[in-house]
Structures are given as structure tokens and as C-alpha cells.
Amino acid sequence: MEKKERWTLAAVLPLIVLVMFLVWGIKPRTDDIRTAVSADGIWVLDDTELMQTAVRLTGDVEYVPNALLTPQEFEGRTDIRIGQPGNEIQYATSRIRIRIFPGSYLICGYSVDFASRMYVNGKLLFEAGVPGDSRETTVPGVKYYQLPVSPDADGEIVIVQQASNFTHKDGGTHGTLYIGMPEWINRYTFRNLWPEVILMGCYLVLFLVHFILYLMMKGYKPNLLFALFCLTWFLRTGVTGQRILDSVLPGLPWTAVFRLEYLTMPLSGILLVWLLYLLFPGVLPKWFPPAASLACAGFAGIDLFGSTLLISYTAVWRIVLLAGIALYFFIRLFLCWKKPGAAQLSVLLGFASCWRRPFGICCIGISFFCLRCGFRYRKWRWPFLFCLP
């Protein structure tokens, strides 16, 4: 029976790797996108080659600090600055001027953090939240936009953005967006969106399969921990990047999505430390998982009950905590580990490849595939064909 399981594993592992390479290959690469830098808030795109791909606009903008202005009001100001509003400026209005050939184009990107309003050639086309001049008058919101635009009679696309930030320690960038012919922008959006959709589907499948296995075999707790870990990353993938859950559930308040994004970090730490404790017996001392879980729970409490501003200031420290947990695990592993098993090796391979998140979760999935095939937990022999990352 074990020989058959090994053949099953050998057949499925290439499929897992193939899926991950396909996901990685769909993502846009830097050589697929041109970058144009502004000169004093003006982008000159009069080279037809720039319209053969999506163009990323970056650089300085024109802006007026501490004012929320319409395009007409902005035009009449005498205190226009060149650059980017810094984090110390909590609300401002900026202007982008794009000189380009006549035609129909699309622009896309994320709205300026953390509440904004966009005018294109004098018309209001997009809002994310409600920008205001105080915490009380501001409703935070961040959205992905894709808008049709065309140059005016002067050959310019003029974008005016009002933005305010009273909810986070860092403000957003006013001058970063993508522009191109509709087919190129649609392609760019597709190549950003679908890898995350696939990953969310894979995380959901992993959650369901391992949770069902836990219900069928309640004595094996790693199944439950890994199921919850996959559910956590299903949610995290949905509220970061392309923010797919925000599109599926547009009624979710930005604050709830923000808290959920940060909450997934300490939850992942708690689940992972207990997984490692069970999968690598004798490596971590008994006191370490409860202590690490208590520290992660402290951050989870801040995510649930603290202000969004306070949460933003803890971002670095929670990364330090998770890095410390990982460092302690590897030190103990080096000192205590004797003979590796197939599942343990695949978990470590997942750590080694965590610079590419899909490959990391792939290898963790492989480790549980090994467990199901009987390499360690021989009481349960299940050809686990659904363990895709």
C-alpha cells in the first residue's frame, strides 16, 4: 500500500508545482510595464511606443496642503507646491496633468489613502470614502478603480484628487497610477486579479478538506490547525492586494476590512507556532507556544479594540514578534533536531521559499499530503488528491 501511496504522491506533486508556476507566470512583471516620471507634475506621453503597454506614472505632483478643492478652485490658487504631500499633511488636493495623443484610454490604480475624491477633466468620476478636513468629517475608504479617460481640447488629461488621512500613520501617494489603451489596462488588471482569485480558491479548498479530515479523525489536531491557518490566509488574501472580498462584499466598512487585515497576522502566528510544536516534537519547549500565543493575542486585542491609528503604529512590532518566533524555532531546530521526516523536510522547504508566498503555502500543503499518504501518520492512508496550494 505504501508503494501505491508514493506513486500517488509522485503524480500529484508535479501538478501542485505546475499550478504554482502558472499562478506566478500570470502576474505582471516589471519588464511588461513602462514607467514614466513626471516633470513638475506633468507627464508627457507623446511617444507612441508608450502606448504599446501599460504605463506606470510616478513622480511629483502639484498640490495644495490643508485644502480640499474642486478643479476650478485649484486653478485659482497661488500657493501650489510641487512634490508629494508628506505624512504630516492630513488633507490636501493634488493635480496631475498628462499630455498624450488623442484617443480613448483607461486609468487604474488604488485610491489615495485613506479617503479620496477624483476629478478627471473637471468631472467627478470616483470616490473612496469621504475626504474631510477633520477626523469627524472624514469617512475612510480605499478602493481599486478603472476609469475611461480621454484628453481635452488641449491634449491633456487633468486629474485632480482630494485626499485626507486621519486614520493611519502613513499617507498615500498622489501620483501613482497606470494608464494605457483599454486592452493593455484590462490585461494588466486581469493578470493582477486572477492569481489572487486562484490562491483564495486554493486556500478555501485546503481549509475545507483539512477541516473534513479533522471531523473524520479528531485525534489529529494538526488538521484543525492547518485548516484554520488556510482560512486565515484565505481572508488575508481577500483583504490585501486586489481586495477581492471588498468587491464581493462592497458593504463592508473600511475600518472592518483594515482590522481584519491586521488581525490575520497574530492569528497566523498563533496557529503556526502550535503547528510547529506538534510537527516537530521535542524542538520547542512546552512553555514557548503558550508564551508566543499570549504575545500574539496582545496584538490581536489591539486589532479588535484599538484605534486604526494605533494599529498602524504596531505594524513593525508585530513583524518583529513573528520574526523572533521564527528565529527561536530555527535555533532550537538546529540544536535539537535529529532525523528529519518527509513532512518535516517539506515544511522547512516551505519556510525556505516563503519569499514567494504561493510556493511557501504549496510546500506546507505538500507536508500534509505526506502525512495523509502515511509517511508519518500511518493509521490514516488517504490518497489526498485535493491538497493544492
Sequence and secondary structure as in RCSB ss.txt:
>XXXX:A:sequence
MEKKERWTLAAVLPLIVLVMFLVWGIKPRTDDIRTAVSADGIWVLDDTELMQTAVRLTGDVEYVPNALLTPQEFE
GRTDIRIGQPGNEIQYATSRIRIRIFPGSYLICGYSVDFASRMYVNGKLLFEAGVPGDSRETTVPGVKYYQLPVS
PDADGEIVIVQQASNFTHKDGGTHGTLYIGMPEWINRYTFRNLWPEVILMGCYLVLFLVHFILYLMMKGYKPNLL
FALFCLTWFLRTGVTGQRILDSVLPGLPWTAVFRLEYLTMPLSGILLVWLLYLLFPGVLPKWFPPAASLACAGFA
GIDLFGSTLLISYTAVWRIVLLAGIALYFFIRLFLCWKKPGAAQLSVLLGFASCWRRPFGICCIGISFFCLRCGF
RYRKWRWPFLFCLP
>XXXX:A:secstr
 HHHHHHHHHHHHHHHHHHHHHHHHHS  GGGSEEEE BTTEEEE  GGGGGS EEEES EEEEET    HHHHH
T S  EEE   TT  EEEEEEEEEE SS EEEEEE  TT EEEEETTEEEEEESB  SSTTT B    EEEEEE 
  TTSEEEEEEEEE SS SS   SS EEEE HHHHHHHHHHHHHHHHHHHHHHHHHHHHHHHHHHH TT HHHHH
HHHHHHHHHHHHHHSTT HHHHHSTTS HHHHHHHHHHHHHHHHHHHHHHHHHHSTTTS TTHHHHHHHHHHHHH
HHHHHS HHHHHHTHHHHHHHHHHHHHHHHHHHHHH  S  HHHHHHHHHHHTTTSHHHHHHHHHHHHHHHHTTS
S TT     TT   
